[in-house]
Amino acid sequence: MLDEPALRRHATRELVEEIGVDLAPEELHLWVIIRGETRNVGVVFLAPPRPEAELRERFETVVAAERALGGVPELDWIAMVTGPDGVAALEGPHVDYLEPLVRRYGAAALRRST
């Protein structure tokens, strides 16, 4: 059985640790559970929109703080992906369900706007 409240709390903790965005768990909404070709499973929550500049600034603050403590940040760069072509252009590893996820999100956004 899916423990959605626990997953939501975990997602909010990851947002703070990885990109410096602090939200209450109730601000996240379960959007989709997706499985990749290699059987990876993603539980995807939607958060309230934030300006790109704010996300980049918060991310850089987290990375700088980790480096100042002599640590190595878990993530060292952030990408804003606006569509499936952006996923294909990403360097480095990423989960195999990312491109279908981005396609699905784009399709849902189109439905909302019409």
Secondary structure, 3 states (H helix, E strand, C coil): CCCHHHHHHHHHHHHHHHHCCCCCHHHCEEEEEEECCCCCEEEEEECCCCCHHHHHHHHHHHHHHHHHCCCCCCCCCCCCCCCHHHHHCCCCCCCCCHHHHHHHHHHHHHHHHC
